[in-house]
Amino acid sequence: MIDLDLQIQKPATIRKMIKQGELTGHTSGMAKGYIQANVVILPSAYAYDFLKFCFRNPKTCPLLDVSEKGSKSFPTFGQQADITTEVAAYRVYKQGKLVEQRPNIDTLFTEDMVSFLIGCSFTFEHALLEAGIPIRHLEEGHNVPMYMTNIPAEDSGQFSGNITVSMRPMTMQQAIKATEITSRFKNVHGTPMHIGNPSEIGISNINQPDFGEPVVIKNNEVPVFWGCGVTPQSVALDAKPEIMITHAPGHMFITDIPDSQLIE
C-alpha cells in the first residue's frame, strides 16, 4: 500500500522530494486529488506531428499541456515546475532505441525542446477507490501492469504504431461501475478500451506485462484495460527521432491542478 503521507502531500512537495532524490519509485496513489501526467519531450522539429498524434488518439494520449520551446515549465499544469528534474525516472530514446534510464535530464535538455503532458489513469484511481473498486497494484504495492496491443493508433507524420494499455482486474459489476466513473475523466483516458479476453487485443500472456508488474486476477474477476500514455514510448520505436525523452512507466509528473477541474 502507498504511504498515507504521500497520498495527502501537495504536488510541489512531492516534486521537491523527487528532485532531491528522496522519492525514486512509481507515483501511483500519491497526491490524492491532483492530476498526474505522462511526459514526452522532443526536439521542436517533431512537435507538430506529435501534437497531431495526441489529438488523433485522445483515448491513449489525452493532451493536457504543452510547453513553450525551451521552457522547463508549463502554462497551466506546472507553472513553477522543472520538467528536467521533477520526474522520478526518465527514459531516453535515440533513433528509436532505449539507451538509458536516469533520475534527471538537466544535462540533456536544450532550448530547442518541447515538452508534452499527457493524462494518466493514476488520476482516476482515487475515485475508483472511493467507490469501493479495488486497485490491485496498489494493494500489492507495485506499479500497474501495461501491455502493448494489436490496436493501431492513428498515424501522424512519422508517429505510428500500436496502442499500449494499462490493466486493473475487477468483477464485471465493478467494471460497469468503473466505466461510469471514468466516463467523467475524459482528459485522463476516460472509459476502458477493452474488458475481458486479453487475446482479443493481442495480449498473449496476461502475466507478462510489457511494462510494470503483473497482478493477481481472482477467479471472479475480468481484466479491464484503459488507454495508456506509455503509447508514445512504443511508437518511438518506429518514429526514430534523434532523441525522445519520456517518463519511465509509472513514474509520472504530478501536476498542480486538482482532478476536479477535469471531471465532466
N, C-alpha and C positions, 0 to 999 in steps of 0.2 A: 504494500500500500504506500501511496505517496505521503510524504511528511506533511502533517496537518499545517505546520507553519508555512510551508511553501504554497499551500493552497490559498492562504489568505494574504500573502505578501503582494505588494504592489508591483506592477511590471518593472518600473525603474529600479527597484531594489533587487529584483531577480536578475535583471540585465547587468547590474553592477557586480553581483556575485559571480555571474558568468565571466564578465570581463576580468575579474581578479582571480579567476581560476578556482573559485570555491565550489562552483557547480559545473559538472562536466557531463552529466548524463542526459537522458531524454527528458522532455518537459511536459509530458502528459500528466494532467492533474494539477499543474501549477497555476498560480494566479487566477483563481476562480473568478469568473465573471468578466474576464478580459479575452480579447481575440488573439489567437496565436496564428502565425503565418509561416508558410513555406517561403524560401528565399531563392531567387535566381539573379545572378549578376553576370552581365555580358558586356563586351565592347559595344559601343554605340552603333556600329555598322549592322549589328544583328537585332537591335532593339525594336525596330518597326515590325519586322517579321515575327518576332516573339510576342509582341503586343497583339498582333492579329491572331497568333496561335491561341493565346489566352481567351480572346473574345470568341473564337470559333469553338472552344472547348470549355464552356463555363462550368460543366459538372465536375471536371477534374482539375481545371486551372482557373478558378474564380478569382479574377484580379481585384486586389484591394487597393494597391497604391503603387506608384512609380516615382522613383527619384528623378531629380534633375541630373543631367550628365555631370559626373564627377562628385556629386553630393553623397555624403555618408548618412544623411538623414532623409526623412520622408515628409511630404507636405502635410499629411494628416495623421498617419498611423505611428509616427515616431519622430516628432519634430526635434527632440533633444537626443535622439539615439545615435549610435555609431555602428553602422551595419558591418564594419570590419572587425569588431571585437566583441559584439554582444550576442553572438550565437555560439552555443557551447561546442559545436564541432562543424567544420566546413569541409566540403569535398571540392577538389579541384580537378576539372577535366580539361585535357588538352588534346585537340584533334580527335575528340570523341572517346578518349580513353581516360579512365580514372587514374590519376597519377599520385594523388596523396590526399590524406585527411589531416587537418590541422586545427588548432584551437583559435587561431585568428588569421586574418588575411591582410593585415595592415601593410605588409611589405609587397603585396601583390596588387593591391587596388591602385588604379590610375585615374587621372582626370577624364579619361575617355569612357569610363564605365557607367552603365545604367543599372540600377537595382530595382527588382520587382518583388512585391509581396503578394503572395497567393494564399487565399483562405485555406485553413486547416481544420480537419474534422475534430481535432482535440478541443476546439472551441465549443462544440455542442455536447461534449461528453458530460459536462456538469448538468445540463438539462435532462439528459437521459438518466443519470444517477438520481436526480431529484424525483423522477417519475417511477423509480423503483426498477429500472432496467439495468442489469449487471454490465459492467465493463470489465471483461475478463482479464485483459492485460494489466489493468490497474490492480485487480485482486491478486494477480500473480506477481506484481511488482516489476514489470519489464515493459519494453516497447511493444507497440501494436504490430501485428503481422501485416505485411504488404506483399502484393503479388503482381507481377506483370501478366497481362491478359492477352487474348487474341482480338480484343476490341480495338479497331483502328481509330486513332484520333483524326480530327480534320486537319489536313495539311496547311501549312503557311510557309511559303518560300522553302527553305531547306529544312524546316522543322516538320518532321513527320515521324510516325511510329505508333506503337500501341499504348493504350491507357494502362496505368497502374492503379490498383485499388487497395484500400485497407479493409480489414475484416474484423467483425465483432460477432461472436456467437450468441444466440438468444433463442427463446422459444418463438414459434410462429406468432403467437398472440403478442409477445413483446415486440416482434419485428413490425407488426402492424402499427403498434403504438409508437415505435421509434420512427417509422415513416411519417406519421402525423406530426411528430415533434420536429423532425429535421426538415420538414417542408417549410418551416419558418426561418430556416438558416440557409437560404439560397446562396449567400455570399461565402459560405464555408462548406461547399459541396452539396448541400441540400439533401434530397431523398436518396435512398440507396440506388445503385445502378443494377444490382442483381441480388436475388435472395435464393438460396438453395444450392443445387448441384454445381460445384466449382468447375467441373469439366466442361460445362456449357460455355464458359468464358475462357477456356484454355488453361485452366489450372490443373495440373496432373496430380499434384500431391499437396494437399492442404496442410500437411505437417512440415513442409519445407518452404517457408516463405522466401521470397527473393530479398526482402529487407525486413528488419525487425526480428522478432522471435515468435515461434508458434505458441498457440494457446490451447487449453483443453476445451474440446467441444463435447458437451454432455449428450446422453442418449436422446433426450427430448428437445435438443436444440438444432437449429439450422445456421449455417454461416450467412452473415449479412454483409454485403460488400458496398462500400462507398467509394466514389472517385477520390483519387489521392494526388496531392501536389508533388509527389515524388515523380510523377509522369515526366516532367522535363528532364530528369536525370536519365531515364531510359531513352527518351527522344534524343538526348545529346549524343548517344552512341551513333546515331545516323546523321545528325546535323553537322557534327565535327567542327564546331567553331574553334579558332586557335586557342581560346581559353573560355571556360564557363565555370563559374563558382556557384555552388549551392549549399544549403544546409545539409548536414548528414541526416539521413532519415530519422525522424522522431526528435531531433534537436532543433526546435522551432525558434523563430523570433517572436518574442512576446510583445505585443503592441500596447500602446497607451489607451486604446479605445475599448470601452465596455461592449460586451457582446449584445447588450440591449439595444445598441444603435443599429444592429444589423437584423434584428428579429422583425419579421414581417407579420 
